[in-house]
Amino acid sequence: MSRLLNLLRASRAVKKAHFMSRADLLQLQERRWRAMARYALEVSPFYRRHLAGIDVERCQITDIPPLTKELLVANWDEIVPDKRLRREALEAFLKEPNNWGRLYHGRWMVSMTSGTTAAALAIPHDIAAVDWGHACQNLRNSASPHSAGNPRMPLFRRRLRAIAFVGATGRSISAALYATRPWIGALFCQYHGIKVTAPWDEILAEVQRIQPDVFIGYSSLVGRLAQAQLNGELKIRLPQDGGYIWAGGDALTPGIRELCRRAFGIEPFNMYGCGESLGIARQWRGMDHLHSHDDLIVLEAVDAADQPVPDGVLSDHALVTPLINKALPLLRYRINDRLKLGPVHPHWPLKAVEQVMGRSSMSYVFKTPERRVFIGANFIFEMEGRQDVAAYQFRQTGQSALECQFVPQSGADPAQLQQELTAMMRRRLDAGGCSGVQATARIVPQLPPDPRTGKVEQNVSLPDETA
């Protein structure tokens, strides 16, 4: 019952924010980040050192020094407000499979980050903060605040059948969210969880059996399902009026969008978040882009010196300040995604997130024979607008060799694509000082996911022994 009351309170507050002016929403955001800063000073010896000389009642948020993952790890036990949230205790809790899906001490959802950018961490979230995220997801679903709202009770219509593709273990964020979802959601949806790392034949068989109305999962996995539908391996019908696809966790490319339109008649909606702050931004009906949850977080796109970049300019990285979760107070926490922010939506007081370049944009280290470092984001920029490629992966195959494996979109000329992609790789590598690296493009029927995560990573490099 306490979670139901919390959901109702959160829903009321989230809905109220929908109708605020941008100025009023920013005032609400400021009140919340100052309250979080006061709380951090109260409970954390680290923050009392980190914010020494800063008056959190009068400063700008840009006056607060950023918090890196390295600082978080090194000072963890002086940042968390409760001794039960010490790092060793959280990790020990998650080592026991019987704890997966359970709330830690009945009040915290604990999950492991993916570890794609640094060491994986066990992150606690107040279950109340998690419910704020659920309320946000249920309420922000329309082109206008006036047409958004809670889903209506089914009464004489059947509940939607929703498939959530979750991590292989209960330690993953997706699995933890699925296991701790509010019971009231079962009134509107029948939820079915499928592990992303299950054998592909088993995934297809289970999807075919369930005949879902809703998909929630990795973009690359949704793209593979769309390919299976077009190939005749899968035969399902997503309802055009109530069905939807939420895709996130890896890049939702134009090729995947086109596959879903052709296979299911529905374009997927994009999601963006991270384990430390959960939801950051979402796209929904009537939206061209992601929009940040500016009442629940402060999202900053900044340059290499942590200074704000203008709208329309791709950042060096981003800083995020979650405003609700007190289990782990984070002030201007650095995430290595590169963002391009846009204008405020005309009907919502929320900021557009026009582009996210994230964890797939890793570095390659080549030896030709001299050591050369190349940033994989250069390839992603080139692929961003292509609708003639359904899926792709750049994979380092040797110390001085790189291959682009790609699945052509139906109707595209595979041979022409192969020539264009090879030429693009050659041009980018030469410009990056890697003229000694061999570049090839190869057509494949499909791309296998990473067995650890279930994602199809867009850049896969070899380990750098000299790093």
N, C-alpha and C positions, 0 to 999 in steps of 0.2 A: 504493500500500500504506500510506503514512503516513496518508492520509485515512481508510482503513478502520480502522487502529489507533486513530486519534483518535475516530472514531465509536463504536468499542467502548468506549473509556475514557469518553467522554461519556455513552453509554447506561448504563453501570454507575453513574456518579455520579447521573444523573437518576433512575434507578430506585431507588437508595438513598434519595433524598430523598422519594420517594413514601411511604415507610413511617416517616418521622420524625414525632414529635410536633410540634405547632406551635412549642413552645418550642425544640426542637432545631433546627427549620428556621430560626427566627429567629437562633439562634446561628451557624448556617452562613452565613446571609445577612450577619450582622455581620462574621464573619471575612473574607468575600469583599469587602465594601465597604471595610473597613479596609486590606486588601491592595491594593485598587485605589487608595485614597488615598495609601498609601505609594509605590506605583509612580508615581502622578502627580507627587508631590513629587520623586521621583528623576529623572524624565525631562523635567519641564516647568518652565521659568523662570516661565511665567505662573502656574502653581499655587503655586509658592513665594511669589509675591507675594499671590495670591488667598487663600491659607490662612495667611498670616503671623499668628503668635500663637496658632494652633490646634494642639493636640496630638492628632494623629489616632489615637493609641493610647488616649486616654481620653475624647475628646469624644463627644457624641451626633451622629448624622448631621444632625440639625436645626441643629447649630452651624456646619455648613459653608455658606457663602453660595451661593445658587443661581447657576447658569451660564445666562445667556440666549443666544439665538442671536446677538444683536448682539456680545456678548463673545466668543463662539466665533469669529465671522467676523473680528473685529478682532485677535484674538490667535492665530489658527490656527497659524501657523508656530512659535509658542512653546508650543503644546499638543501637537501630534503628536510622537511620540518618535523618528521616523526622518525624516531630511531628504528621503528619496524620497517622503514623504507630504505635501510642501508643496502648498498649494492649487493653485498654478499648474501644477504637474506633474500632478496628478490630472486637472485640467480638460483639459490638453493630451492626456493619455492617452485621455480619453473623446471628444475631438473626432474621433479617427480611427476610423471604423467598423470597420476590421479588428481593433480591440482589443475590440470588444463581445463579451462572452462569455468573454474571456480573463482569467486572473488576472494582476494587476499584479505584476511581478517574481516571478511564480509563487507568491505567498503572500497576496495581498490581493484580495478581491472589492471592486470599486469601482462605485458607482452614484450617480445623481443623485436627490436628494430632489425632490418634486413642486413645491416652491416655492409651495404654496397659502397659507402663512402668512407667508412672507418670501422672500428671495432663495433660489433653488435652490442646493444645495451638493453637491459631489462628496464622498461619504462612504466611507471605507475600513473594511472589516471583515476581521480575521484570518480566513482560511478555516477555521481551527480553531474560532473562535467561531461561524461559520456552521454548521459541522457539529454544534455543540452544539444549535443551533436545530432542525436536522433530527432529531436524536435525540429532542428534546423532542416534536416533532410526531408521531413514530412511536410514542412510548411513552405519551403522555397522550391516551387515546382511549376511555376507559371510565368507568363510574360508580364503579368501585372500583379501588384500586391492585392488588388481587389478580387482577382480570380484565384488567388492562392489560398491554401488552407489545409486543414486536416482532411484526410480521406473520409468519405462518408461511410457509415456502417453498411455492410453488404445487404442486410435484410433479405431481399428476394433475389439477389444476384450472388453468384458464387465468388468465393475469395480468389484473388489472383494467386497463381502458382509461381513462386519466385525461386530461382536457383542462384545461390551465392557460391561462387568458386573461392574456396578458402585455402589457407596455407596447409602444408602437409602435417603440421603438428599444431597443437593448441597453444604453442608458444608464439605463433605468428600473430600479427595484428589483426589480419582478416579473420582468423579462426577465433581469436579472443572476442572480437566485436560480435561475431555470429553467436558464440556460446553465451554471451551475457546480454543479448538483445532483450528489450523489454517484453514482457509476456503479452502486453496489450496489442503488440503488432500482429499476433496470431489471429486477432479478430478480423484483420484485413487481408492478410497474406498467409498462404501455406509455404513455409520456408523449407527449402531442401539444400543442405550443404554438400558440396562435392569437392574433394581434395584436388587441387590443381596439378599435383604430381601423380595422380592416378594414371594407369595405362590409358592410352588414348582410346582404345576400343571400349574400355569400361566407361570412360566419360561419355562417349557417343551413345552407348547403350542406355546409360542412366538418363541422359537428356531426352532421348527418344521415348523412354518409358514415362517420364514425368510430364512431357508436353508442356513446357513452361510458357508463362505469359511475360516473364521478366527474367533478364540476365543481369547479374551483378558480378563483375570480376575484371581480371586483367584484360587490357585492350588486345594484346596479342592473342590471348585465348579466344576472345570473342571473334577475332578475325579468322582463326582456324575453324571455329564452328560455322561461320558464314561460308567459308570455302567448302566445308563438308556438306552444307545444305545445297550449295550450287552443284557439287559433284554427285549428288544423289545418295551420299552416305547417311544423311540426316533428313528427316521429313517431319518438320514441325511448322506450326503457324502461330506467329505472334499476333495477337489482336491489334488492329490498327488504332482502335480508340483508347484502350487502356493499357496496352503493352508498352514496354520500354526496355532500354538497355543502358545500364550504368557501366561505364568503362573507365578504368584508371589503373594506377600502379606502374604502368609503362606507357609509352607514347601512343596516343590515339591518332594515327596518321590519316591523311586523306585517302590512302589506299584502303585502310580498314573501314573507314566511313562508307566508301563506295561499295565495298563488299557487303556490308550490312544492309545498305539500301537495296541492293539487287537481290540479296538472299532472303531478307525478312521484311522488306518494305518499310523499315524503320531505321532512322539514323541514330547512332548511339550518342548519349550525353557523356560529357567528360567530367572526371573528378580529379582533384588534386589535393594531396595531403602528405603528411609524413608521420612517422611513429611518435615523434616527440610532441606534435601538436594536433594529430588527427586531421580533421577537415580544415583545409585552408581556403579552397575555392571550389565552385561547382558551376556547371552549365545546366540549364533546364529549358523547358519548352519556351520557344520564342526568343531564346538567347543565341547570339552569334558567338559568344566567347564565354569563358569562365568568368565568374564574378566572385571576388573575395568576400569572406564573411567578416565585414569590417566591425561588426558589433561584438564578435567573439575573439578576434585576433587583431594585432597590428602587423601588417605586412609591408615591408620596405624593400624596394629594389634599389641596390646601391652599387657603387663602383668599387674598385680594388681598395680604396682608402675608406670605405664604409660611408661615403657621402651619397646622398640621394641622386638618382639619375632621372632625367625628365621622362614624362610619358612618351611612349613610342620608341624609347631607346632600350636596347637589351642590356641588362645589368651584368656585372661581374659575378655577383652572388645575391643572396637575399637574407634578410633578417626577419624573424617572426617572434612575436610576443603573444603567447596564448593568454587569454584574459579570464578564463574560468577555472582552469585546473590548478588547484592549490597543492596537490600532492607533489608536484615538482615545479616550483616557480622558475620560469625561464624569461629573462628580460633580454630582448634583442638577440635571440639565439641564431647563430649563423647556420644556414643551410646552403649547400653548394649548387643549388639550382640557379639557372640564369633566367630572369623574368623580364618580360616587356609588359608594363602596365599601360592601360588605356583610359578612356574617359569614363565618367560616372554614367550609369545607365539612365535613360530619360525617365523611366518609371520606377526605378528602385534607387535607393541612396547608396549603391554599392559600386565599387571600383572594378573595371574590367581588367582581366588578366589575359592579354592577347597572345602571349607565347610563354611556354615553359620549356626550357632546355635543361634536362636533368641528368639523372644518374647514369643513363646510357652513354653520355658524352664523355667517356673516359679517355685517358691518354694511351698512346702507343709508344713503345720504346723500340726503335729499330737500330740495327748495327750494320753499316754499309761500307766499310767496316767501322767507321766512326759512329759514335752513339748519337742518335737523333731522336728527339721527342716530337710527336705529332698529336694534336688534339682532335679527338673523334668528332667533336661538335662541328667541325668544318664540313664533314660529310652530311650530318643531319641538316645543316642549313640548305644544302643542295637538294635534299630529298623532301624537304618540308612541303612543297606544294604539288608534288607529283601524284597524280591520280592513276597513272598508267602502271604503277607498281603496287601490287597488293600487299606485299610484305618484303622486308629486306633485313640483311644483317651483314655488317662489315666484320670480317674475322681475320686476325693475324695468323698466317699459316707458317711463318718462319721468321728468322731474325731480320730478313729483308724482303718479306713477301706479305701481301695483303690481298684478300679476296672479298668481293661483294657477292653474296648469295642472295638471289632475289626470286620472287614469285611474280610473274607478269599478271597484270589485270587482264581479264577476258576481253578480247578485241584488240589488245595491243600487239605490236609486232615484236616478238621476243628477240629476234636477231638485231633489230634496230636498237632496242633497249640495251642489249648487251654492249653494243658499240658505244652508245651514249654514256653508259655508266662507267665503262672502262676509260673513256676519254675524260670524264669528269674526275675520276680518281687520279688519273695521271696529272691533270691540271692542278688539282688541290695539293697533291704530294710535292710536285715540283715547286709550287709557290711556298710550301712549308719547308723547303730545304731538304726534301727527301727524294731527290731525283734518282737515287740508287735503289729505291724500293720497287719491287715488281708489283704491278697492279693488274688484276684480272677480275672479270665479272662472270658469274656462272648462274645459269637458270636451274632452279630446283622446284620440285612439285610442292614442297612445303618446308617450313623451317621448324626444327625440333626445339622445344622449350628447354631452358636450363633445368636439369633434374632436381636441383635444390630448391628453386623458387617457383617453377612453372611459368616464368616469363620467357619471352623471346627477346633476349637482349639485342640492342641494335649495334653495339660495338663490343667486340670480344677480343681482348688483347692477350698476349702471352705474359707470364710473370716476368718482371724485370729483376734479374739476379743482382744487378748493381745498385738497385734502389736502396 
